[in-house]
Amino acid sequence: LILGRTVYSGVRSTERLNVLFLVLAISSYLILACSVSGLVHVDALFAVSGWKEVLPALPLMVVAFTFHNIVPSLLAYLGSARRVMLAIVAGSGIPVLLYV
């Protein structure tokens, strides 16, 4: 009911709520990452590595995180194809950096 009212009230309030949720998500991730950082054994992460298997999986990871179905909406929202391309590349790069 609250979220529906926010969406109904307009783009500006929806964007503010979206920014709030994004800040909460990033904060939660950082708190989680910092709280378990002492339990991570970095040497064990790289002990067995198959980097040659990463390259074939890279296109799938990029496509999975580009959310191609929102490109028309992004174009209308951001106003130029260049800004949409930058948003997609940056938005795809962040998860790739986190998962690789």
Disulfide bonds with the S-S distance in Angstrom:
none
